[in-house]
Amino acid sequence: MKIFNFLLFVLCSVGLFESATAQNKAAKPTLVVGIVVDQMRYDYISRYWGLYGNGGFKKLVTKGYNFTNAHYEFVPTYTGAGHANISTGAFPSINGIVGNEWYERLEKRLVYCAEDSTVSTIGSTSKAGQMSPRRLLSTTVGDELRISSNFKSRVYGVALKDRGAILSTGRSATGAYWFDDASGNFITSSYYSKDLPKWLHDFNA
């Protein structure tokens, strides 16, 4: 059986919190970080516990939530379907991402989960940026965060693969960036912006 192998999807509040209001309203986190580790089995946490530093996985386990009985209730657990399931909470039959590729009957061809020929690459001359979340049918945690804040929240996805950055953030993400093998740079799609931000230009340089 193929294992997608999400070890960890952590929504962890990091560092900074708003102060409680005069009505003792509960403090809200100002930064939420989601981490997905592809191809890392859950038992690697205990198996290699002695090799982890105190500031990494150990901190997440001891100071966060550790769900020890979580299952994917669908197959195959390919990367695209896994990212979409984690970020939306919906099964592939609902969120629309049934694999990395599938045969689309309406288009009569094999399609890729994040492909979008209507957009262009930003940051490279390759076609690796012709991607978007248009095939994703459900809202993600990031989408709901944006909606709940009247789109004042900022939601970014960064990954080596386009599907990891795009399907983890959703349709209303502020930005998504992934690695382009052809140029050796991190790139994005015109779906998100007309240019890379300065910090990413600097990083690529």
URZIWO-V713441 format. One record per run of one state. SS is the DSSP state (@ for helix, = for strand, . for the rest). FROM is the first residue (numbers start at 0). LEN is the number of residues. Records with the same first field share a line. If there is no record, write none. Layout:
SS=FROM-LEN  FROM-LEN
This chain:
.=0-11  13-3  17-11  29-2  33-10  47-1  51-5  63-15  88-3  95-5  104-4  112-2  115-5  122-8  131-9  148-7  159-2  167-7  180-4  189-8  204-1
==11-2  16-1  28-1  31-2  100-4  108-4  114-1  120-2  130-1  155-4  174-6  184-5
@=43-4  48-3  56-7  78-10  91-4  140-8  161-6  197-7
